[in-house]
Amino acid sequence: MKTIRVKITAEELEAKRISEILERAFEDEGNPVTIYEDSNDGKIWSAEILLFGMEPDEAAALVRDRVGADAFAAPLEAEELPDINWVEKSLEGLKPVRAGRFLVHGSHDRDKVPGGAIGLEIEAALAFGTGHHGTTAGCLEEIDRLLSMREYDSILDLGTGTGVLAIAAALKARQQVLATDIDPIATQTALQNARLNGARHLVTGFTANGVEDRRFNLYGPFDLVIANILARPLMKMSKSICARMTPTATLVLSGLRIEDGPRILFAYGCQGFVLDRRREKDGWLTLTLVRGRKRA
């Protein structure tokens, strides 16, 4: 499958604005978006998005259509990339990330896990979740907090990506965690990473579109669900997610922009959940909601 990189260049503030527009415009497809300095003086920045299975001209036209007049004057170019695992390539220089008691790292930083920390070695793969994104780090911090305060009977990581959240919960609680994703590559990656981190016996996973799959009946109802997805699918699935949860449950939601907070709280408030805690990190929001019990 062809990988096309579409690059829009502008001054820093404009490029960052365009990057946010790209993320919103392509949030349902989950295409990777990056933003970086593109000049020695730091004045010029580039916003990039990867698109798959199309020609460069098609990709450029699609981005222009989605972005519209918001980036009309900014130079745009599209090119086909060679057949390289660009996720792995981009992770080569990333430093370990500390989130609560967890330290997310690559294999080259395995020896940097300090005493008392829970190391999470995540191999680069075609799935979201390395700890470097504000949503993943926010969820890890909340998992650490929640599992330090109480025990849960049944835990679900919905939209698991690399499996980092499921592995973190499993290692922290030393109990079974279910990890599911709509993408079979992500599911496979999550189970591989669980094995790598010595948690394969604790993490069970399968590929499923949403939570309607009958296999969820074998593991639920859940009293802790972690869903680091995006605002729109979380809104659509609010009723079905909550139907899989116990009357006294905890829900951790992320993949949210700050402005998504009110509509998410309304949707899940209709299912009996109230806000327990909110975290803002790098412009992203993580919400912890509870139902049928007092706030933590």
Wavefront OBJ file of the C-alpha trace (Angstrom):
o trace
v 0.000 0.000 0.000
v 1.374 3.407 -0.946
v 2.206 5.884 1.812
v 1.848 9.548 0.846
v 3.243 12.381 2.940
v 1.451 15.707 2.547
v 3.413 18.636 3.927
v 2.178 22.188 4.560
v 4.791 24.833 5.436
v 4.112 28.096 7.261
v 5.296 30.284 10.124
v 5.129 28.664 13.555
v 1.713 29.798 14.779
v 0.075 29.215 11.396
v 1.662 25.753 11.021
v 0.472 24.740 14.480
v -3.040 25.946 13.647
v -2.968 23.942 10.405
v -1.773 20.872 12.326
v -4.791 21.133 14.627
v -7.104 21.500 11.616
v -5.592 18.363 10.057
v -6.106 16.380 13.273
v -9.758 17.396 13.460
v -10.360 16.874 9.741
v -8.932 13.354 9.730
v -9.808 12.227 13.266
v -12.164 9.471 12.100
v -9.481 7.906 9.870
v -6.705 8.182 12.447
v -4.038 9.369 9.982
v -0.779 10.382 11.733
v -0.179 14.159 11.946
v 3.132 15.732 12.998
v 4.401 19.281 13.480
v 8.071 20.327 13.588
v 10.548 23.180 13.046
v 11.699 23.368 9.437
v 14.266 26.175 9.515
v 17.415 26.922 11.478
v 16.003 30.123 12.950
v 12.820 28.369 14.172
v 10.515 30.679 12.231
v 9.322 28.196 9.620
v 7.463 25.056 10.669
v 5.897 22.173 8.772
v 2.680 20.273 9.445
v 2.597 16.788 7.899
v 0.019 14.049 7.528
v 0.410 10.514 6.195
v -2.261 9.130 3.850
v -2.436 5.606 2.504
v -3.538 3.788 -0.646
v -3.718 6.744 -3.026
v -1.607 8.768 -5.442
v 0.178 12.000 -4.395
v -2.193 14.190 -6.445
v -5.207 12.516 -4.821
v -3.740 12.990 -1.350
v -2.968 16.652 -1.988
v -6.489 17.260 -3.307
v -8.034 15.492 -0.300
v -6.033 17.572 2.178
v -6.890 20.801 0.344
v -10.569 19.808 0.410
v -10.551 18.955 4.135
v -8.486 21.971 5.220
v -10.184 24.378 2.833
v -9.513 28.089 2.938
v -7.916 27.786 6.395
v -4.571 26.994 4.748
v -5.165 28.385 1.286
v -2.001 30.519 1.166
v 0.380 27.956 2.713
v 2.607 25.948 0.321
v 1.529 22.285 0.087
v 3.443 19.363 -1.358
v 2.746 15.632 -1.546
v 5.174 12.792 -2.167
v 5.186 9.014 -2.038
v 7.423 7.609 0.683
v 9.575 4.507 0.281
v 8.392 1.280 1.890
v 9.740 1.939 5.402
v 8.124 1.475 8.808
v 7.859 5.203 9.446
v 6.442 4.734 12.925
v 9.559 2.793 13.897
v 11.756 5.355 12.185
v 10.153 8.226 14.071
v 10.570 6.494 17.443
v 14.295 5.815 17.150
v 15.333 9.025 18.894
v 12.519 9.344 21.429
v 13.483 9.469 25.076
v 11.781 7.460 27.842
v 8.591 8.994 29.214
v 7.678 8.958 32.923
v 3.960 8.872 33.728
v 3.165 8.197 37.366
v 5.043 5.066 38.389
v 5.337 3.956 34.771
v 8.318 4.547 32.481
v 7.636 3.962 28.790
v 10.810 3.231 26.846
v 12.263 1.544 23.796
v 14.569 -1.462 23.842
v 17.622 0.824 23.653
v 16.647 2.402 27.015
v 15.872 -0.832 28.839
v 18.657 -0.163 31.348
v 17.264 3.264 32.290
v 14.271 2.038 34.308
v 14.888 3.213 37.897
v 14.154 1.141 40.969
v 10.520 1.300 42.014
v 9.297 2.189 38.510
v 7.269 -0.110 36.286
v 9.020 -0.273 32.943
v 6.876 -0.547 29.813
v 8.970 -1.480 26.796
v 6.968 -0.660 23.688
v 8.306 -1.726 20.332
v 7.671 0.609 17.411
v 4.761 -0.696 15.378
v 1.867 0.402 13.215
v -0.367 1.154 16.191
v -0.983 4.224 18.333
v 0.369 4.571 21.855
v 3.976 5.066 22.896
v 3.553 7.292 25.940
v 4.874 10.362 24.125
v 1.383 11.628 23.293
v -0.474 13.660 25.916
v -3.476 11.329 25.860
v -1.437 8.173 26.510
v 0.612 9.804 29.262
v -2.553 11.182 30.866
v -4.172 7.747 30.881
v -1.060 6.130 32.364
v -1.005 8.664 35.193
v -4.658 7.986 35.896
v -4.209 4.197 35.796
v -1.414 4.561 38.349
v -3.601 6.727 40.604
v -6.723 4.573 40.403
v -4.999 1.220 40.908
v -3.078 2.624 43.861
v -6.357 3.407 45.631
v -8.517 0.328 45.057
v -8.919 -2.999 43.303
v -11.113 -3.639 40.277
v -12.721 -6.933 39.325
v -12.731 -6.605 35.525
v -10.686 -4.172 33.401
v -11.115 -3.319 29.703
v -8.734 -1.315 27.492
v -10.909 -0.322 24.526
v -8.993 0.794 21.429
v -5.767 -0.632 22.808
v -3.329 0.432 20.062
v 0.117 -0.759 21.167
v -1.415 -2.220 24.333
v 0.560 0.100 26.583
v -2.451 0.958 28.780
v -3.595 -2.642 29.126
v -0.062 -3.765 29.990
v 0.322 -0.949 32.514
v -2.944 -1.870 34.239
v -2.105 -5.581 34.222
v 1.367 -5.104 35.705
v 0.186 -2.575 38.282
v -2.808 -4.640 39.442
v -1.286 -8.080 38.707
v -4.587 -9.199 37.228
v -6.254 -10.018 33.917
v -7.002 -7.140 31.518
v -8.961 -7.376 28.251
v -7.469 -5.375 25.337
v -9.473 -4.882 22.126
v -9.123 -2.803 18.983
v -10.912 -2.354 15.672
v -7.567 -2.820 13.879
v -6.161 -6.387 13.762
v -2.604 -5.006 13.458
v -3.107 -3.125 16.722
v -4.493 -6.210 18.464
v -1.546 -8.300 17.322
v 0.884 -5.557 18.359
v -0.684 -5.266 21.801
v -0.340 -8.997 22.492
v 3.246 -8.993 21.226
v 4.080 -6.089 23.534
v 2.360 -7.846 26.440
v 4.605 -10.852 25.846
v 7.655 -8.584 25.633
v 6.807 -7.059 29.019
v 6.113 -10.350 30.779
v 2.372 -9.736 30.852
v 1.124 -12.119 28.161
v -0.549 -14.298 30.797
v -2.370 -11.214 32.097
v -3.478 -9.529 28.857
v -6.164 -11.110 26.668
v -7.124 -9.501 23.403
v -9.235 -9.749 20.286
v -10.235 -7.594 17.329
v -13.741 -6.120 17.529
v -15.646 -3.206 16.065
v -16.887 -1.322 19.116
v -18.304 -3.289 22.042
v -21.157 -5.148 20.349
v -19.135 -8.350 19.873
v -20.541 -11.278 21.893
v -17.085 -12.143 23.212
v -17.311 -9.189 25.590
v -19.907 -11.217 27.509
v -17.157 -13.633 28.537
v -15.188 -10.921 30.348
v -17.684 -8.289 31.501
v -19.382 -6.483 32.930
v -16.426 -4.203 33.582
v -15.895 -1.994 36.596
v -12.940 -0.162 34.994
v -12.866 0.793 31.305
v -10.044 2.787 29.708
v -10.818 4.197 26.248
v -8.163 6.374 24.627
v -9.835 6.849 21.255
v -11.278 10.103 19.851
v -14.207 12.315 20.796
v -16.528 11.385 17.938
v -16.448 7.590 18.347
v -16.617 7.976 22.125
v -19.788 10.016 21.678
v -21.306 7.423 19.334
v -20.461 4.520 21.634
v -21.410 6.127 24.954
v -24.556 4.048 25.463
v -23.034 0.741 24.337
v -19.837 1.224 26.381
v -21.789 2.013 29.526
v -24.069 -0.983 28.959
v -20.969 -3.181 29.323
v -20.102 -1.666 32.714
v -21.208 -2.440 36.264
v -23.582 -0.165 38.187
v -20.592 1.029 40.274
v -17.889 1.554 37.660
v -15.011 3.850 36.720
v -14.398 5.124 33.198
v -11.203 6.764 31.899
v -11.666 8.581 28.582
v -9.039 10.318 26.461
v -8.088 11.150 22.897
v -9.965 14.378 23.631
v -9.266 18.009 22.868
v -9.950 20.430 25.717
v -13.050 21.706 23.923
v -14.477 18.162 23.708
v -14.979 18.013 27.484
v -18.538 19.404 27.803
v -20.129 17.185 25.135
v -18.368 14.068 26.450
v -19.534 14.828 29.990
v -23.087 15.319 28.734
v -23.119 12.063 26.736
v -21.829 9.958 29.618
v -23.799 11.930 32.177
v -26.906 10.627 30.420
v -25.639 7.126 31.307
v -25.308 7.990 35.001
v -21.605 8.905 35.095
v -20.255 11.985 36.875
v -16.858 13.645 36.632
v -14.302 12.449 39.165
v -11.099 13.984 37.810
v -9.805 15.819 34.736
v -6.235 16.056 33.486
v -4.925 18.419 30.813
v -1.633 17.539 29.134
v -0.126 19.152 26.032
v -3.516 20.438 24.917
v -5.242 17.068 25.408
v -7.827 16.072 27.981
v -8.224 12.912 30.058
v -11.479 12.487 31.981
v -12.180 10.043 34.804
v -15.882 9.396 35.430
v -17.610 7.295 38.056
v -21.092 5.812 38.362
v -23.033 4.608 41.384
v -20.511 5.610 44.060
v -18.796 8.608 45.581
v -15.970 10.309 43.774
v -12.432 9.150 44.580
l 1 2 3 4 5 6 7 8 9 10 11 12 13 14 15 16 17 18 19 20 21 22 23 24 25 26 27 28 29 30 31 32 33 34 35 36 37 38 39 40 41 42 43 44 45 46 47 48 49 50 51 52 53 54 55 56 57 58 59 60 61 62 63 64 65 66 67 68 69 70 71 72 73 74 75 76 77 78 79 80 81 82 83 84 85 86 87 88 89 90 91 92 93 94 95 96 97 98 99 100 101 102 103 104 105 106 107 108 109 110 111 112 113 114 115 116 117 118 119 120 121 122 123 124 125 126 127 128 129 130 131 132 133 134 135 136 137 138 139 140 141 142 143 144 145 146 147 148 149 150 151 152 153 154 155 156 157 158 159 160 161 162 163 164 165 166 167 168 169 170 171 172 173 174 175 176 177 178 179 180 181 182 183 184 185 186 187 188 189 190 191 192 193 194 195 196 197 198 199 200 201 202 203 204 205 206 207 208 209 210 211 212 213 214 215 216 217 218 219 220 221 222 223 224 225 226 227 228 229 230 231 232 233 234 235 236 237 238 239 240 241 242 243 244 245 246 247 248 249 250 251 252 253 254 255 256 257 258 259 260 261 262 263 264 265 266 267 268 269 270 271 272 273 274 275 276 277 278 279 280 281 282 283 284 285 286 287 288 289 290 291 292 293 294 295 296
